Amino acid sequence: MSRIQILEERCKGCRLCVEACPTGVLRPSGRFNHQGYEVMEADGQCVGCASCAVMCPDTAIRVFKSVKGAAA
């Protein structure tokens, strides 16, 4: 299973990642960083496409892709 890490202090809440995600796993978290921006969170099954990370203008998203055939 792939996973997403949001670097909350870099996130400016632009929501471009939410729009880019084909599976809809990203959403506003209701939490705010020290700059006062609402940060995003992952809620669901990430497929590891990294569309969110590519769209993020602040490089606030890291995607860790699962290796096919790896033991869980």
Backbone as CSV, one residue per row, in Angstrom:
resi,resn,N_x,N_y,N_z,CA_x,CA_y,CA_z,C_x,C_y,C_z
1,MET,0.840,-1.176,0.000,0.000,0.000,0.000,0.889,1.244,0.000
2,SER,0.616,2.171,-0.882,1.335,3.439,-0.931,0.802,4.375,0.139
3,ARG,1.623,5.357,0.509,1.152,6.315,1.513,1.666,7.713,1.187
4,ILE,0.983,8.694,1.750,1.298,10.100,1.535,1.721,10.718,2.856
5,GLN,2.759,11.527,2.794,3.176,12.303,3.964,3.018,13.781,3.599
6,ILE,2.259,14.506,4.412,2.086,15.945,4.214,3.030,16.660,5.177
7,LEU,3.889,17.503,4.632,4.772,18.321,5.465,3.960,19.563,5.845
8,GLU,3.309,19.487,6.984,2.295,20.475,7.357,2.815,21.907,7.436
9,GLU,4.031,22.114,7.833,4.540,23.486,7.930,4.817,24.100,6.562
10,ARG,4.898,23.285,5.526,5.065,23.799,4.163,3.733,24.026,3.462
11,CYS,2.694,23.337,3.910,1.392,23.389,3.247,0.759,24.769,3.428
12,LYS,0.259,25.325,2.317,-0.425,26.618,2.358,-1.917,26.489,2.082
13,GLY,-2.414,25.266,2.075,-3.851,25.048,1.931,-4.434,25.438,0.592
14,CYS,-3.649,25.390,-0.460,-4.148,25.802,-1.783,-5.127,24.792,-2.383
15,ARG,-5.066,23.564,-1.915,-5.959,22.480,-2.326,-5.754,22.004,-3.756
16,LEU,-4.649,22.358,-4.375,-4.355,21.844,-5.711,-4.182,20.327,-5.671
17,CYS,-3.646,19.825,-4.574,-3.470,18.377,-4.422,-4.813,17.656,-4.368
18,VAL,-5.781,18.278,-3.711,-7.116,17.684,-3.605,-7.721,17.534,-4.998
19,GLU,-7.573,18.555,-5.812,-8.104,18.530,-7.177,-7.355,17.541,-8.063
20,ALA,-6.059,17.342,-7.803,-5.236,16.469,-8.645,-5.388,14.992,-8.326
21,CYS,-5.851,14.669,-7.138,-5.917,13.273,-6.704,-7.040,12.522,-7.428
22,PRO,-6.697,11.490,-8.215,-7.733,10.767,-8.958,-8.609,9.881,-8.076
23,THR,-8.138,9.550,-6.878,-8.929,8.683,-5.999,-9.613,9.447,-4.879
24,GLY,-9.376,10.740,-4.767,-10.056,11.567,-3.778,-9.669,11.293,-2.337
25,VAL,-8.415,10.898,-2.091,-8.016,10.575,-0.717,-7.538,11.793,0.074
26,LEU,-7.328,12.918,-0.579,-6.873,14.119,0.117,-8.035,15.035,0.424
27,ARG,-7.956,15.667,1.605,-9.025,16.580,2.028,-8.456,17.562,3.058
28,PRO,-9.154,18.675,3.297,-8.745,19.600,4.362,-8.864,18.903,5.720
29,SER,-7.894,19.128,6.580,-7.840,18.405,7.855,-8.572,19.090,8.996
30,GLY,-8.772,20.399,8.882,-9.339,21.132,10.010,-8.260,21.605,10.987
31,ARG,-6.990,21.213,10.719,-5.856,21.670,11.532,-5.146,22.798,10.786
32,PHE,-4.490,23.641,11.542,-3.788,24.775,10.958,-2.321,24.732,11.359
33,ASN,-1.434,25.124,10.440,-0.010,25.160,10.757,0.334,26.496,11.412
34,HIS,1.595,26.693,11.733,2.021,27.909,12.433,1.827,29.185,11.609
35,GLN,1.700,29.031,10.298,1.468,30.189,9.437,-0.018,30.532,9.333
36,GLY,-0.867,29.679,9.889,-2.300,29.922,9.866,-3.032,29.302,8.701
37,TYR,-2.358,28.453,7.918,-2.986,27.796,6.779,-3.588,26.461,7.210
38,GLU,-4.770,26.170,6.695,-5.366,24.858,6.947,-4.618,23.825,6.113
39,VAL,-4.152,22.775,6.752,-3.353,21.766,6.063,-4.242,20.620,5.587
40,MET,-3.745,19.907,4.592,-4.477,18.780,4.024,-4.089,17.492,4.743
41,GLU,-4.910,16.466,4.561,-4.608,15.152,5.110,-5.088,14.086,4.142
42,ALA,-4.509,12.897,4.264,-4.917,11.766,3.444,-5.913,10.933,4.231
43,ASP,-7.009,10.582,3.582,-8.040,9.769,4.215,-8.526,8.748,3.197
44,GLY,-7.868,7.608,3.179,-8.259,6.574,2.235,-7.059,5.861,1.653
45,GLN,-7.290,5.129,0.587,-6.287,4.285,-0.040,-5.530,5.029,-1.138
46,CYS,-4.271,5.343,-0.888,-3.413,5.994,-1.882,-2.940,4.951,-2.890
47,VAL,-3.003,5.298,-4.178,-2.536,4.381,-5.218,-1.094,4.664,-5.637
48,GLY,-0.503,5.725,-5.097,0.898,6.034,-5.369,1.166,6.714,-6.691
49,CYS,0.182,7.359,-7.266,0.371,7.999,-8.574,1.232,9.264,-8.500
50,ALA,1.275,9.885,-7.336,2.074,11.092,-7.062,1.574,12.345,-7.778
51,SER,0.346,12.331,-8.275,-0.221,13.524,-8.910,-0.277,14.690,-7.924
52,CYS,-0.579,14.390,-6.677,-0.656,15.430,-5.650,0.701,16.099,-5.436
53,ALA,1.757,15.297,-5.368,3.102,15.833,-5.139,3.569,16.675,-6.325
54,VAL,3.215,16.251,-7.526,3.588,17.002,-8.721,2.891,18.356,-8.746
55,MET,1.628,18.405,-8.326,0.848,19.643,-8.355,1.203,20.612,-7.229
56,CYS,1.770,20.124,-6.144,2.017,20.966,-4.971,3.107,22.004,-5.263
57,PRO,2.767,23.294,-5.231,3.752,24.333,-5.519,4.755,24.547,-4.382
58,ASP,4.481,23.989,-3.226,5.351,24.194,-2.062,6.109,22.933,-1.655
59,THR,6.117,21.928,-2.486,6.759,20.631,-2.217,6.455,20.144,-0.796
60,ALA,5.187,20.178,-0.449,4.748,19.805,0.893,4.259,18.363,0.970
61,ILE,4.361,17.621,-0.137,3.827,16.251,-0.169,4.911,15.290,-0.615
62,ARG,5.023,14.201,0.138,5.914,13.100,-0.230,5.057,11.854,-0.397
63,VAL,5.322,11.126,-1.471,4.575,9.898,-1.745,5.539,8.724,-1.647
64,PHE,5.170,7.758,-0.854,5.952,6.542,-0.692,5.180,5.421,-1.369
65,LYS,5.719,4.960,-2.486,5.034,3.941,-3.279,5.360,2.553,-2.752
66,SER,4.350,1.706,-2.771,4.571,0.321,-2.373,5.215,-0.427,-3.535
67,VAL,5.989,-1.433,-3.184,6.643,-2.256,-4.188,5.737,-3.440,-4.496
68,LYS,5.442,-3.654,-5.764,4.574,-4.761,-6.145,5.238,-6.080,-5.787
69,GLY,4.442,-6.964,-5.196,4.936,-8.276,-4.841,5.679,-8.326,-3.516
70,ALA,5.805,-7.194,-2.818,6.492,-7.163,-1.529,5.577,-7.706,-0.453
71,ALA,6.169,-8.364,0.514,5.403,-8.891,1.643,4.938,-7.754,2.531
72,ALA,3.744,-7.861,3.073,3.184,-6.786,3.896,3.703,-6.808,5.285
